[in-house]
Amino acid sequence: MPLDYRSVYPVDDVERALPDLEAAALLLGEPARLLAQRVTRACQRVGITREAVLQAASLATLRLACRHGGLGTDFHAYHNENHVLELLELKLPALLAQAPLSTEDCEALALFCAGHDLRQREVRLHSDDLVGANEAASLAEFLRLLAHAGLGGEPGLARTTRYAIVGSTFATGTDENTLGAFAHRLSAWLDETAPGWRDDPNATRAEHLARIAADLDTSNVASPYPDFAESAIALATEIQYRSGRSLASVEAGESCAGFLTAGQERYVFSLQRFASREGRLAFGALRDTNAARVRKHGRALRESFEGHMGSGEEVIARFRALAR
C-alpha cells in the first residue's frame, strides 16, 4: 500500500467513545446490544464463529449506527447500519449459496460488509487520487479496530480488508476510465504500488476477494425490484440531506427526479459492473431483470411530472408507487 491511512485519518469522537462493545453498551444501551446480537447471528449463519471476528463486525456496525444511523443524530438514509445488515443477512448468504468459500474468506467478507462505510463525511487528506476519502478514512479506522480485536497480526485478513475497502471506492464522474468500483482497476494500481504482488498467492487471493466484495457492495441491483427501488429512494433522500435541501422543495424534486430516472439508468447500465465470477453468478440474473424495469419506470416517472415538477416528497411517492 502506498500510504498508511492511519497516519492521515486519526481517531474521531465516535471511535474514541466506542473503543469496544462494553463501552458501546454502556453508552448506547439496549439498542446497541440488540444490534450487536443481530450482526453476530448473521455472521454465525454463514459459519463464522470466532469471537474476535464477531466482536469486530459488531463494533464496526455500532460505530456506523452511532455516526449515521439509528443510534446517532446525523442520519444518512442509505449509509447506515441497515446497509450492513442487508449485506450480512441477505447478500452474503446468497453469494455463498452459489459460490462457497472458506471460513477465512467468509470472515474477510463479513468484516468488509461491517467496516467499509465507517466514515461518510471525510475530506481528502491523501494523495491516492483514485481512492476516496471516505474509503481511506474507513480503512484507517477499521485497521485500528482489527488491531484492538487481536486480528491485526493476521496478514491475510488485514490485506484483504485493505484491498476490499480501497476497491469499494465508487466513481460516478465523467472520466470513463475510472467509473464504477475501483476494484476493477485494483490490480493495475497494485502493479504500480506493490510490484511483485502477483507472485504472492495471499495477495492474489486478497485481490480476488476485493472484487467479490465490490459486487456485494453493489448487490442492491439484485434485490427484489421494490427493495431495489427503496435503496434508490434512500440514496436520493441522503443526497438531499447532505445538500441541505428539504424534501418538501421543488429543488429537491428536480434532484430526486434526475437521480431516480437518468441516475438509476446510468447506474445499472454503465456504473455497476460485476468484478467477479462469483458476483455475476449470484446476482447477475436478477440484476438484468431489474435493469429492464429501470428504463420502464424511469420513463413513467418522467411522464408523471412532464410540464410540471413536484416536491421531492411527491417524486419519491410516485416512484415508490410505480415500483410496487
N, C-alpha and C positions, 0 to 999 in steps of 0.2 A: 504494500500500500504506500502511496506517495506521501501521505500525511497521517499522523496520529491525531485524529479529530478530537481526542480527549483533551489535547493541549489547546484547542481552539474554542471548543464549546464547553464551558465549565458547568459545574453543578448549579442548578437553579433552586428556587424556593420549594418547589414540589419534590424534587429529588432529595432535598435536604430534610423535608418534613416527613417523607415516607422512605426511610432507609431500608425498611424490612416490613414483613407482614404484620408483626406485632405492633409496630408504630402506626401502620395504616389502620388496624383495628381500633386502636385507642383514639385516633384522630377522627375516623370516619364512621365508626360504629358498626351496627348490624348490616347495613347495606354493603359495606366493604367485605364483611365475612361471607355474605351470600354470593357476591360476585366472584370472590376467590374460589368458593366451592364450585361454582358453575364452570369456571375455567379448568379447575382440577378434574372435574368429571369429564369434560370434553376431551382433555388430554388422555385420561385413563381409557376412554372408549377406543382410542386408536393405539393402545398398547404402551403408553408412556407411564412408567411407574416410579422413576427416580424422583425422590423427594426434592432434590435441588432444582431439577428442571421444572417440576410442578410449581415450586415456590417462585422461581424466576418468572415464569409465564404469568402467574397470578399477580405478582407485584408490578410487572410492566403494565398489565391491563388496569390495575388500580390507579397507577400514576396517570395513565391516559384519561381514565374516567374522572380523576380529580382535576386535571388540566382542562379538558374539553368535553367532558361527558356529564352523565347524570349525577356525579358526586362533586361537581365544581360549579363555577359561576361564569365560565366562558364557553358556553355550549356550542359545539360545532355539530351540525345536523348529520354529517357523514363521518367525519374523522373522530369517532368516539369509540367507546367500548363495544358498541353493537357491531361495528365493523370487525373487530377482533372475534367476537362470539360467532358471527356468521362464518368466518373463515374456519374457526376451530370446530364448530358444531356441525357445519354442513359441507363446506367446500373441501376441507382436508379429508374427511371420510370419503367423499365422492371421488376424489382423486385416488386415494389408496385402494378403493374398490376396483378401480381399473388398472392401477399400476402399483402393486405392493412394493413397499420399500423397507429397508432395515429399520430396526428400532432407533439406531443412531440418526438415520436420516429423518425419521419422523420427529425426533426430538428437535433437530435443527429447524425443520419447517414449522413446528409448533411455536418455537421461540421466535422465529421470524414473524409469524402471524401476530404474536403478542407485542413485539417490540419495534416494528418497522415504522410506526406512526407516532412514536412517543412525543415528538416535538412538532408543532404546527405553526408557530409564529416566529420563525428564525430569520435572521438577516445573514446574508452570505458573508462569511468571515474567512473563507479559504479560497485557494486558487485552482481547485479542480473544477474547471468550467462546466463539465458535464454532470457533475454530482450536485444534487440540490442541497440547499442549506438545511431544510427540514430533515432530509435523509442523513446528512453528515452529523447533525446535532443528535438525531435519534440514535445513530450508531455509537456516538461518543458515550451517550448515557447508557446504552444497553451493554456496552463492553464493561463499563463500571459495574453495572448490575450483575453481569455474569461473574466478574471477579469477586464481588461481595458474596455471591451464592456459592462460591467454591468451584465454579465452572470455567474460570478464566484460564486455567492451566491446561485445558483440553484443546489442542491446536486445531483439530478438525471442526469442533463446534464453533470456536471463535472465528476461524477463517470463513466458514460457511455463513455465519452471521454477517461478517464484513461484506462479503461478496453479494449476499442476498439483499441487504438493506441498501447498499450502493446501487445495485441493479434495479431496485424498485423506483428510482428516480423516473418520473414520467413527464416527458416533454410534450407540450402542446403548441409550440411556437410555429414559426414559418420555415425553419430550416428542415427540409425534407430528409436530410441525412441523420437527424437526431430525434425524430419524432417517436413517440411511444416510450415503452420501457427501456431504460438504459441497459437492461440485461442482454438485449440483442447485440449491444456493442461492447459488452463487458470483456470478452476475450481479446478484442483488439486493444482495449485500454490496458489490460493486464500484460499484453505483449510489450507495451511501452513502459509500464511502471513496475513490472515484476518479471523481467526476462528470465526464461527458463521454467516458468510455471507449468508449461505443457509437459515437462518431464517429471513432474511430481504428481503421482496418482491422487494424492489427497487434494491437491489444488484443482485438478481437473474435475474431481468429484464435486468439490465445492462450487465450481463454476456451473456445473450441470444443475446442481440443486438451486442455485441462484436463478436459473432460467425457469425452473419449476415454480419457485417462489413468486416470480413475476407473474406467471399465469394464475396462481392462486389469488394474487392481489387484484387482478382484473377479472376474476371469475364471476363478478356480478352480471356479466354479459350472458352467463349460462344459468341465471336464476329463472324460475317461472316468470313469465312476462310481467305480471302485475308487480312482482318483487323487484325485477329489474327496473321497472318504471319508478318504483318508490326510491330506489337508490339514486336514480337521476334527479328526482324531486329533492332528495336530501342534499345532493351536491348543489343544485340550483339555489336551494334555501341557504346553504352555507356561504355561497358566493355573495348573496345579497347581504348577509350578516357581516361578512368580512369587509364588504364595501360600504357598510353603513347605510344601506338603503332599506327602507321599510317595505315589507311585502305588500302593504296597502297602497303603494305608489304605482303610478303608470310607468315610471322609470324602471322599477323592479319588474313590472310586467314585460317590458321590452326585453330586458336582460334574460328573464326566465324563458320567454318565448324563443329567443335565439338559442339559448342553451338546450332547450328541450326539443328543438327541431334540427337546425343545422349542426348544433353542437353534438347531439347524440348520433346523427348520421356520420359525422366526421369521426367520432369515437369508434363506432362499430365497423366502419368501412376503411378507415385509414390509420387510426392510432392504436387500436387494440389488435395485436398480432400475437399468436401463440409463439412462445420462445422455446417450448419443449414438446417432445413427442407425447409425454405423459399429460401435459396440459391439453393438447389437442384431443387426445383420446378421451379424457374425462369430460371436457366441456365443449368440444367442437360442435357437436350436432345441435344442441340446444342454442348455442351461440348463433349458429347460422339461421335457425328458425326465428330467433328474436330479431336478427338483423333485418329480415324481410318485413317484420312488423314495424320496425322503427321508421322506415320510409312511409309506410301507410299511415301511421298515426301522426308523424310529423306533418304530412300533407293535410290531414284532417284538422290538426291544431292550427295550422296557418289559415285554413278556410274559416275556422271559428272566429278568428279575430281580423278577418280581411276588412279593411276600411276603418277599423277602429281597434284600439288597444285597451285591454282591461288592466287591472292591477296584477301584481304578482300573485296574489291570492286567487284571483279569478283564473289566471292562466294555469296555475297548478291544479285547481279544482277541475278544470276542463281536461287537462292532460290525464289526471287520475281517472276520471270517468271514461275517457277513451281507452285507457289501458285495461280497464276492468271489463 
